[in-house]
Amino acid sequence: MRNRTIVLNILLLAVVCTTSFVGLFLVTSNYTPKDLGPAAMTFWFVGVLIALASLFTLLDYLWKLRKDDNRMQPRKIIISSMRTGFLLGFTGSVLLALSSLRSLTMRDVILFILTVLLIELYFRTRKAKT
């Protein structure tokens, strides 16, 4: 049962990641931001969020599966990996959006990354206490 759950999680993450990256590639290669307009550009950045979050979730999940202890509780590590993947994907897509608006400075990058690290640190220490 556990192996089936692990394989299904990996396949689902791989399909979401591949589909979103292919969709982003097709939109990027066929349209300009001016052709898309503001609403479609917003959905494009949501696609970037989904693509990056699923990629980082998949990589983190596969990294955590290397330990035998984690293989015994695949649901627990997929939730942890999803949180980490979402935070990293959100960071990447927000920094990309700010860069495309030409309002990204090094100070903003440092502050945003520190905020994300503090959020992740909070969840890891809170998790360790329970």
Buried (B, 14 or more C-beta within 10 A) or exposed (E): EEEEEBEEBBEEBEEBBEBBBEBBEEBBEEBEEEEBEEEEBEEBBEBBBBBBBBBBBBBBBBEBBEEEEBBEEBEEBBEBBBBBBBBBBBBBBBBBBBEEEEEBEEEBBEEBEEEBEEBBEEBEEEEEEE
